[in-house]
């Protein structure tokens, strides 16, 4: 769960989708977006899980899926003129990254 809007997080998910994992890690490392480090951490976790739990080769991995979902929205407010109330919405989003190994082409 990341403290950013799903729309902003989806830009990073689109950037890494379908790429080899080392290229995706480089793109996230040098991205200027604030949540790029959090997405990079999630990708590194997916790579480690693929290597340790499923015995896949890290050099052959690609990002097969990267999608974003909405999560909770914190509702805050700010007093405005004439006794009114300005609504402030602070959205959260979640990212799911799936990696798979490239098959050998005969």
N, C-alpha and C positions, 0 to 999 in steps of 0.2 A: 504494500500500500504506500503510494507516494503522494506527497502533498503538492500536486500540480493538477492542472486540468487535463482531461483525456485528450483534448484536441492538441495540446502542446506535446504530450507524450507520444501521440500517434505519429508526429513528424519524425521522431527518433526511431520508432518501430519501422516506419517505411524505409528509413535510411539503411537499416541493417538487414532487412528481409531479403532472403535469397543469396546472400553473400557468404563467402568462406569466413570461418570464425576469426582468423587472424586479421583479415581485412576489416571485418566488423569491429573488432577490438580497437584497431588503429583509428577508425572513423569516430568511435565513441571517445577515445582518448583525446583527440584533437578537436572535438566539437566544442562550441562556445556555449551550448545550452547548459543551464544549471543542473538539470536532472540527468545529464549524460553520464555522470559518475555512478549514479544509482542503477541506471540501465546496464552499464558496464559490469557492475557487481553481479547483477542478475544473470548476465550472459556468462560470466566466469563460473558462476555456480552451476549453470546448465552444462558447461563444458566439463567441469569436474565430475558431475553426476554421470555424464555419458561415459567418461573414462573409467571411473571407479566402479560404478554399479553395473554397467552394461559391457565393459571391455572394448569400447570403440577406440579407433585410432584418432587422435586429436588433429593430425594433419589432414585428415579426410573429411572433417566435419563441416557442414554448412548450416546456416540458420534457415530451417525449413519454414517455421512459423514464428511470427512476432506480432502479437495483437494486444490491444489495450481495452480495458473494460472500466466502466464507471464504478465508483465506490461511494462511500458516504459523502455527504455535503454538510460541512459545519455552517450553521447559520448565525451570523453576527449582525450587529446593527450599529448605526451611528445616528445620533440626534441631528435633526435638520431644522430648518426654519419653521416657525409657526406650530411648534409642538409635533411635527411629523417625525417619521422614523425612516431612515435610509437603510435598506436591506443590503447586507454584504454577504455574499456566498463564497465559501472557501472550499472548493471541490477537492476530492481525493480521487486518484486513479490507480489501477493495478495493471501491471504488464506481465504477459506470459510469453516466454521464449522457449521454443522447441528446436533442438538441433538433431540432425540425422547424418549418417555417414553416406558419402557418395558411393554408389555401386560401381564395381569394375565394369568397364565397357569392353566387350570382346571384339 
